[in-house]
Amino acid sequence: MKENGEAPRRHDISDNLWEKIKDLLPGGAGKQGRTAHDNRRFINAVSWIIKTGVPWRDLPPEYGD
């Protein structure tokens, strides 16, 4: 379930998978370098691109720039 209470989108990673990988990603709070804005949204965007096969320019706006 998303933090704001919305149901996950079809291509979003599950909460279970997110819990397993979130600490492996760069840019987290307390890590060296710039803090990532939203790693989960980025992973969901990559998942959407891979599963749909469309170009990055056609990424839906809810996944960010």
C-alpha positions in Angstrom: 0.0 0.0 0.0 1.3 3.5 -0.8 2.1 5.9 2.0 -0.8 8.2 1.1 -3.3 5.3 1.3 -3.7 4.8 -2.4 -3.6 1.3 -3.9 -0.4 0.5 -5.8 -0.3 0.8 -9.5 -0.1 -2.3 -11.7 3.7 -2.0 -12.3 4.7 -0.8 -8.9 6.9 -3.0 -6.7 5.3 -4.6 -3.7 5.8 -3.4 -0.2 7.5 -6.7 0.6 10.1 -6.3 -2.2 10.6 -2.6 -1.3 11.5 -3.6 2.3 14.1 -6.0 1.0 15.9 -3.5 -1.4 15.4 -0.1 0.1 18.6 -0.1 2.2 20.7 -1.2 -0.8 19.9 1.9 -2.8 22.2 5.0 -2.8 21.0 8.4 -1.6 19.3 7.4 1.6 19.2 9.6 4.7 22.5 9.3 6.6 24.4 8.0 3.6 27.3 9.8 1.9 26.3 12.1 -1.0 23.1 13.7 -2.1 19.9 12.4 -0.5 17.6 10.9 -3.1 14.1 12.5 -3.4 12.2 9.3 -3.7 14.0 6.0 -4.5 10.8 4.0 -4.5 9.2 6.2 -7.1 12.4 5.9 -9.3 12.3 2.1 -9.0 8.6 2.1 -9.9 9.4 4.2 -12.9 12.1 1.8 -14.1 9.8 -1.1 -13.5 7.1 0.6 -15.6 9.6 1.3 -18.5 10.8 -2.3 -18.5 7.4 -3.9 -18.3 5.7 -1.6 -20.9 8.7 -1.2 -23.3 7.9 2.5 -24.0 10.6 5.2 -24.2 11.4 7.3 -21.1 9.8 10.4 -22.7 6.4 8.6 -22.4 6.8 8.0 -18.7 3.5 9.0 -16.9 3.9 12.3 -14.9 3.1 10.5 -11.6 6.6 8.9 -11.8 8.4 12.2 -11.9 10.9 13.7 -14.4 
